[in-house]
Amino acid sequence: MRLYWHKITHWEYWPNYVIYLPTLFIWVFYMIRFRSLTFYKNVNPTIKNGGLFGDSKKNIYDLLPIDFYPKTILINRNKQYDFEQLLIENNLFFPVILKPDIGYRGILVEKINSLVELENYAKTVNQNFLIQEICKYPNEIGLFYYRLPHSNKGKISGITVKEFLTVIGNGKSTLKQLLQETPRFAMQIQKLKSRYNLNEVLKTGEKKCLVPYGNHNRGTAFYDGNHFITNKLETSFDAILKKIDGFYYGRLDIRFNTLEELEHGKAFSIIELNGVKSEPTHIYDPKHSFWYGQKEIFRHQMIIYKILTGILKKRMSEF
C-alpha cells in the first residue's frame, strides 16, 4: 500500500498515456498542418520512422562514428549461433549487456555473466537482440540534442544526470531490507530477487550497484543537469552529431569519465541514440512538478514543429 501511494503522489511514476495525453492533441494539429499522418518520419529522415517506433538500435549505431559507441553484435533470432565462438571472434568477454534491437525504456536489458545466461536469454527474448560490451566509464547522462535544418549549429536542450540503483551496507541489514528503505528501490525487489541473493548482508560502508544501467523503470534516479550545459559541450557534440546525415532531434545516453573530459569530447561512449520518441528525461527529477514537465514536453514538441517547418521550406526551395 505504501508503494502504491508513493506512485500516486509522485508523478514521475504515472503512466505515459497520462503524462503525454496533451501531446496527442499537438500531434493531431501537426498531422493537419503538414498534411501527413506520418509527419514524424521527416524529423530524422535517416532513422526508420524518425525514431518513433520500429527503429533498430543496430542501424542507429551504424550511423555513428565507430569509436563513439561500445562494440556491438546483432543477433538474428532466426539464425543459430555458436555464442562462445562468436564472442571469441569479436574479442568480447563476460560480463556483457544484452538488449532488444527494437526496445523501449530499458525493457529486457540485462547484464549477464556467463554463456548459460546468454543462451537462456536467446531462447526467451523472441526477437533480434544485441550483445554489447560493458562500458567501463562510471557515470551516465542523457543529453538531448537538436539542430534546425537551416542552422549550422545544434543545441543541447536538456541534460539528465543518472544515479544507478546502489545500496550501501550497514553490517546488519540484508539487501532486501536496504532496498525497502527507499521506495524507488523497493519497487525493484521482484525484478532483482532472481538476479541476487537478497539475504546477503553487506559490510558497513560497502557499496553494491544492483542495476548498472540508467533506466528509470529499473530504479535509476533522474536529476536535472541542465546547469552542466556549456557552449563548449554544445560545440563538441554538435561536431559529432552533424556527421549523422539527417539527424536533427533526439536524446543520447552517454557513459563518461568526467564532465571536464566530456565537455572536450573525450573519454565517453554513446550507449544509445533515440529519435522522435526521446523524452526530455530531466523532467523526472523529483524536485520538478507535473506542470514543469508539461512545459518542457511542450517546448520539445515546438522544436519538432520548427524542424519540420525548416525541412518543408528547404524542400520547397529546391524546386
C-alpha positions as a Python dict, from the first residue, in 0.01 Angstrom:
ca = {
    (1, 'M'): (0, 0, 0),
    (2, 'R'): (290, 235, 84),
    (3, 'L'): (447, 186, -261),
    (4, 'Y'): (111, 228, -433),
    (5, 'W'): (57, 560, -256),
    (6, 'H'): (412, 666, -344),
    (7, 'K'): (339, 607, -714),
    (8, 'I'): (16, 804, -694),
    (9, 'T'): (176, 1102, -523),
    (10, 'H'): (492, 1114, -738),
    (11, 'W'): (403, 1193, -1098),
    (12, 'E'): (731, 1053, -1234),
    (13, 'Y'): (569, 708, -1194),
    (14, 'W'): (244, 794, -1368),
    (15, 'P'): (161, 605, -1690),
    (16, 'N'): (294, 753, -2013),
    (17, 'Y'): (-56, 792, -2156),
    (18, 'V'): (-136, 1034, -1871),
    (19, 'I'): (187, 1234, -1898),
    (20, 'Y'): (172, 1258, -2277),
    (21, 'L'): (-203, 1297, -2328),
    (22, 'P'): (-171, 1669, -2420),
    (23, 'T'): (88, 1573, -2683),
    (24, 'L'): (-181, 1376, -2867),
    (25, 'F'): (-367, 1699, -2944),
    (26, 'I'): (-45, 1868, -3055),
    (27, 'W'): (24, 1581, -3295),
    (28, 'V'): (-328, 1599, -3439),
    (29, 'F'): (-253, 1962, -3520),
    (30, 'Y'): (79, 1860, -3680),
    (31, 'M'): (-98, 1600, -3896),
    (32, 'I'): (-328, 1872, -4026),
    (33, 'R'): (-55, 2135, -4060),
    (34, 'F'): (186, 1910, -4252),
    (35, 'R'): (-87, 1713, -4431),
    (36, 'S'): (58, 1381, -4325),
    (37, 'L'): (-30, 1111, -4074),
    (38, 'T'): (338, 1016, -4064),
    (39, 'F'): (494, 1361, -4038),
    (40, 'Y'): (727, 1233, -3764),
    (41, 'K'): (932, 1040, -4023),
    (42, 'N'): (1069, 1368, -4154),
    (43, 'V'): (1215, 1480, -3822),
    (44, 'N'): (1508, 1237, -3860),
    (45, 'P'): (1491, 1120, -4224),
    (46, 'T'): (1775, 866, -4197),
    (47, 'I'): (1620, 681, -3899),
    (48, 'K'): (1324, 448, -3952),
    (49, 'N'): (1001, 629, -3861),
    (50, 'G'): (1213, 919, -3741),
    (51, 'G'): (1294, 711, -3434),
    (52, 'L'): (935, 700, -3305),
    (53, 'F'): (888, 322, -3327),
    (54, 'G'): (1030, 17, -3502),
    (55, 'D'): (1378, 168, -3525),
    (56, 'S'): (1670, -72, -3500),
    (57, 'K'): (1932, 19, -3241),
    (58, 'K'): (2198, -150, -3452),
    (59, 'N'): (2104, 56, -3758),
    (60, 'I'): (2135, 370, -3548),
    (61, 'Y'): (2475, 262, -3410),
    (62, 'D'): (2588, 215, -3770),
    (63, 'L'): (2515, 584, -3835),
    (64, 'L'): (2762, 686, -3562),
    (65, 'P'): (3141, 704, -3592),
    (66, 'I'): (3255, 359, -3477),
    (67, 'D'): (3476, 493, -3197),
    (68, 'F'): (3182, 660, -3023),
    (69, 'Y'): (2980, 354, -2913),
    (70, 'P'): (3053, 18, -2746),
    (71, 'K'): (3138, -289, -2952),
    (72, 'T'): (2801, -435, -3053),
    (73, 'I'): (2687, -755, -3228),
    (74, 'L'): (2340, -803, -3377),
    (75, 'I'): (2184, -1143, -3311),
    (76, 'N'): (1913, -1255, -3555),
    (77, 'R'): (1651, -1466, -3378),
    (78, 'N'): (1607, -1682, -3690),
    (79, 'K'): (1971, -1792, -3700),
    (80, 'Q'): (2166, -2043, -3498),
    (81, 'Y'): (2484, -1925, -3324),
    (82, 'D'): (2784, -2072, -3151),
    (83, 'F'): (2788, -1793, -2895),
    (84, 'E'): (3117, -1896, -2741),
    (85, 'Q'): (3292, -1878, -3078),
    (86, 'L'): (3111, -1556, -3167),
    (87, 'L'): (3239, -1382, -2854),
    (88, 'I'): (3593, -1504, -2919),
    (89, 'E'): (3585, -1381, -3280),
    (90, 'N'): (3466, -1038, -3169),
    (91, 'N'): (3701, -1015, -2871),
    (92, 'L'): (3412, -982, -2625),
    (93, 'F'): (3427, -1107, -2266),
    (94, 'F'): (3176, -1158, -1986),
    (95, 'P'): (3003, -973, -1839),
    (96, 'V'): (2820, -823, -2137),
    (97, 'I'): (2497, -628, -2186),
    (98, 'L'): (2206, -783, -2377),
    (99, 'K'): (1925, -567, -2512),
    (100, 'P'): (1647, -598, -2773),
    (101, 'D'): (1737, -445, -3108),
    (102, 'I'): (1399, -273, -3106),
    (103, 'G'): (1330, -174, -2748),
    (104, 'Y'): (1195, 94, -2520),
    (105, 'R'): (1263, 220, -2167),
    (106, 'G'): (1516, -47, -2079),
    (107, 'I'): (1273, -338, -2110),
    (108, 'L'): (1460, -672, -2134),
    (109, 'V'): (1801, -508, -2089),
    (110, 'E'): (2021, -740, -1885),
    (111, 'K'): (2380, -767, -1768),
    (112, 'I'): (2480, -1131, -1798),
    (113, 'N'): (2787, -1312, -1669),
    (114, 'S'): (2801, -1650, -1841),
    (115, 'L'): (2743, -1846, -2159),
    (116, 'V'): (2449, -2024, -1997),
    (117, 'E'): (2277, -1693, -1921),
    (118, 'L'): (2339, -1577, -2279),
    (119, 'E'): (2190, -1894, -2427),
    (120, 'N'): (1887, -1875, -2196),
    (121, 'Y'): (1829, -1511, -2294),
    (122, 'A'): (1845, -1605, -2664),
    (123, 'K'): (1580, -1874, -2610),
    (124, 'T'): (1336, -1648, -2427),
    (125, 'V'): (1373, -1300, -2580),
    (126, 'N'): (1189, -1398, -2902),
    (127, 'Q'): (1328, -1111, -3111),
    (128, 'N'): (1654, -982, -3255),
    (129, 'F'): (1886, -860, -2983),
    (130, 'L'): (2227, -706, -2930),
    (131, 'I'): (2532, -829, -2743),
    (132, 'Q'): (2724, -525, -2626),
    (133, 'E'): (3046, -483, -2436),
    (134, 'I'): (3024, -331, -2089),
    (135, 'C'): (3119, 34, -2092),
    (136, 'K'): (3382, 99, -1825),
    (137, 'Y'): (3307, 467, -1777),
    (138, 'P'): (3146, 516, -1432),
    (139, 'N'): (2895, 796, -1498),
    (140, 'E'): (2592, 835, -1723),
    (141, 'I'): (2383, 1122, -1852),
    (142, 'G'): (2103, 1167, -2100),
    (143, 'L'): (2184, 1451, -2341),
    (144, 'F'): (1903, 1596, -2552),
    (145, 'Y'): (2024, 1749, -2878),
    (146, 'Y'): (1853, 1919, -3169),
    (147, 'R'): (1950, 2115, -3478),
    (148, 'L'): (1723, 2318, -3704),
    (149, 'P'): (1768, 2237, -4076),
    (150, 'H'): (1863, 2595, -4166),
    (151, 'S'): (2111, 2625, -3879),
    (152, 'N'): (2481, 2540, -3883),
    (153, 'K'): (2486, 2481, -3507),
    (154, 'G'): (2287, 2245, -3291),
    (155, 'K'): (2175, 2297, -2932),
    (156, 'I'): (2157, 2089, -2616),
    (157, 'S'): (1810, 2135, -2469),
    (158, 'G'): (1843, 1915, -2163),
    (159, 'I'): (2079, 1701, -1956),
    (160, 'T'): (1972, 1424, -1720),
    (161, 'V'): (2217, 1306, -1455),
    (162, 'K'): (2157, 941, -1370),
    (163, 'E'): (2216, 777, -1034),
    (164, 'F'): (2219, 397, -1057),
    (165, 'L'): (2035, 173, -812),
    (166, 'T'): (2307, 131, -548),
    (167, 'V'): (2278, 30, -183),
    (168, 'I'): (2526, 90, 100),
    (169, 'G'): (2569, -173, 369),
    (170, 'N'): (2549, -118, 745),
    (171, 'G'): (2675, -458, 857),
    (172, 'K'): (2329, -567, 978),
    (173, 'S'): (2058, -523, 711),
    (174, 'T'): (2007, -763, 422),
    (175, 'L'): (1996, -637, 64),
    (176, 'K'): (1617, -669, 73),
    (177, 'Q'): (1595, -460, 389),
    (178, 'L'): (1822, -195, 238),
    (179, 'L'): (1606, -184, -74),
    (180, 'Q'): (1290, -149, 135),
    (181, 'E'): (1424, 170, 292),
    (182, 'T'): (1384, 361, -37),
    (183, 'P'): (1052, 341, -230),
    (184, 'R'): (1233, 381, -565),
    (185, 'F'): (1441, 74, -483),
    (186, 'A'): (1164, -124, -315),
    (187, 'M'): (970, -125, -643),
    (188, 'Q'): (1251, -328, -798),
    (189, 'I'): (1266, -611, -544),
    (190, 'Q'): (1061, -854, -754),
    (191, 'K'): (1289, -800, -1056),
    (192, 'L'): (1608, -824, -850),
    (193, 'K'): (1535, -1138, -649),
    (194, 'S'): (1609, -1362, -948),
    (195, 'R'): (1948, -1191, -1001),
    (196, 'Y'): (2078, -1153, -645),
    (197, 'N'): (2071, -1317, -308),
    (198, 'L'): (1864, -1055, -130),
    (199, 'N'): (1951, -1211, 208),
    (200, 'E'): (2313, -1103, 165),
    (201, 'V'): (2442, -862, 430),
    (202, 'L'): (2691, -600, 315),
    (203, 'K'): (2972, -477, 537),
    (204, 'T'): (2941, -128, 681),
    (205, 'G'): (3011, 124, 406),
    (206, 'E'): (3022, -141, 132),
    (207, 'K'): (2850, -26, -187),
    (208, 'K'): (2672, -259, -429),
    (209, 'C'): (2530, -143, -763),
    (210, 'L'): (2238, -374, -840),
    (211, 'V'): (2131, -220, -1173),
    (212, 'P'): (2433, -95, -1372),
    (213, 'Y'): (2234, 78, -1648),
    (214, 'G'): (2047, 404, -1638),
    (215, 'N'): (1680, 318, -1689),
    (216, 'H'): (1418, 496, -1482),
    (217, 'N'): (1188, 195, -1471),
    (218, 'R'): (1476, -15, -1335),
    (219, 'G'): (1530, 205, -1030),
    (220, 'T'): (1772, 469, -1163),
    (221, 'A'): (1709, 819, -1025),
    (222, 'F'): (1699, 1104, -1278),
    (223, 'Y'): (1818, 1452, -1184),
    (224, 'D'): (1809, 1777, -1377),
    (225, 'G'): (2161, 1852, -1502),
    (226, 'N'): (2081, 2147, -1727),
    (227, 'H'): (2330, 2360, -1535),
    (228, 'F'): (2602, 2145, -1695),
    (229, 'I'): (2515, 2273, -2045),
    (230, 'T'): (2800, 2491, -2173),
    (231, 'N'): (2900, 2636, -2508),
    (232, 'K'): (3199, 2402, -2515),
    (233, 'L'): (2984, 2094, -2456),
    (234, 'E'): (2744, 2204, -2731),
    (235, 'T'): (3029, 2264, -2972),
    (236, 'S'): (3186, 1924, -2902),
    (237, 'F'): (2867, 1724, -2956),
    (238, 'D'): (2749, 1937, -3243),
    (239, 'A'): (3068, 1844, -3429),
    (240, 'I'): (2997, 1475, -3363),
    (241, 'L'): (2626, 1468, -3439),
    (242, 'K'): (2640, 1679, -3753),
    (243, 'K'): (2826, 1384, -3906),
    (244, 'I'): (2498, 1189, -3892),
    (245, 'D'): (2319, 1286, -4210),
    (246, 'G'): (1952, 1363, -4150),
    (247, 'F'): (1965, 1356, -3768),
    (248, 'Y'): (1800, 1662, -3615),
    (249, 'Y'): (1634, 1561, -3290),
    (250, 'G'): (1690, 1308, -3015),
    (251, 'R'): (1847, 1203, -2687),
    (252, 'L'): (2181, 1035, -2638),
    (253, 'D'): (2250, 814, -2337),
    (254, 'I'): (2619, 866, -2269),
    (255, 'R'): (2864, 695, -2033),
    (256, 'F'): (3163, 911, -1946),
    (257, 'N'): (3459, 952, -1714),
    (258, 'T'): (3448, 1315, -1601),
    (259, 'L'): (3237, 1613, -1703),
    (260, 'E'): (3551, 1807, -1792),
    (261, 'E'): (3663, 1538, -2037),
    (262, 'L'): (3310, 1505, -2175),
    (263, 'E'): (3296, 1879, -2237),
    (264, 'H'): (3605, 1842, -2456),
    (265, 'G'): (3463, 1540, -2639),
    (266, 'K'): (3692, 1290, -2467),
    (267, 'A'): (3654, 969, -2261),
    (268, 'F'): (3290, 890, -2335),
    (269, 'S'): (3075, 634, -2514),
    (270, 'I'): (2727, 672, -2663),
    (271, 'I'): (2522, 387, -2518),
    (272, 'E'): (2208, 470, -2717),
    (273, 'L'): (2071, 733, -2952),
    (274, 'N'): (1694, 779, -2967),
    (275, 'G'): (1492, 983, -3214),
    (276, 'V'): (1138, 1125, -3204),
    (277, 'K'): (1033, 905, -2911),
    (278, 'S'): (1302, 1066, -2694),
    (279, 'E'): (1187, 1213, -2367),
    (280, 'P'): (1346, 1518, -2204),
    (281, 'T'): (1412, 1295, -1905),
    (282, 'H'): (1538, 1575, -1680),
    (283, 'I'): (1168, 1641, -1613),
    (284, 'Y'): (1163, 1331, -1390),
    (285, 'D'): (1384, 1496, -1129),
    (286, 'P'): (1176, 1457, -809),
    (287, 'K'): (1204, 1831, -745),
    (288, 'H'): (1007, 1912, -1062),
    (289, 'S'): (629, 1946, -1070),
    (290, 'F'): (396, 1785, -1322),
    (291, 'W'): (339, 2127, -1476),
    (292, 'Y'): (712, 2185, -1520),
    (293, 'G'): (722, 1853, -1702),
    (294, 'Q'): (434, 1956, -1927),
    (295, 'K'): (608, 2285, -2009),
    (296, 'E'): (929, 2103, -2107),
    (297, 'I'): (742, 1844, -2313),
    (298, 'F'): (560, 2126, -2497),
    (299, 'R'): (891, 2307, -2554),
    (300, 'H'): (1035, 1998, -2721),
    (301, 'Q'): (722, 1946, -2929),
    (302, 'M'): (766, 2301, -3057),
    (303, 'I'): (1124, 2213, -3154),
    (304, 'I'): (980, 1929, -3366),
    (305, 'Y'): (748, 2183, -3530),
    (306, 'K'): (1040, 2413, -3612),
    (307, 'I'): (1242, 2124, -3758),
    (308, 'L'): (953, 2010, -3977),
    (309, 'T'): (886, 2366, -4094),
    (310, 'G'): (1254, 2408, -4177),
    (311, 'I'): (1265, 2082, -4374),
    (312, 'L'): (950, 2183, -4564),
    (313, 'K'): (1097, 2522, -4657),
    (314, 'K'): (1422, 2356, -4761),
    (315, 'R'): (1240, 2115, -4993),
    (316, 'M'): (1030, 2392, -5146),
    (317, 'S'): (1343, 2597, -5221),
    (318, 'E'): (1490, 2304, -5413),
    (319, 'F'): (1208, 2307, -5669),
}
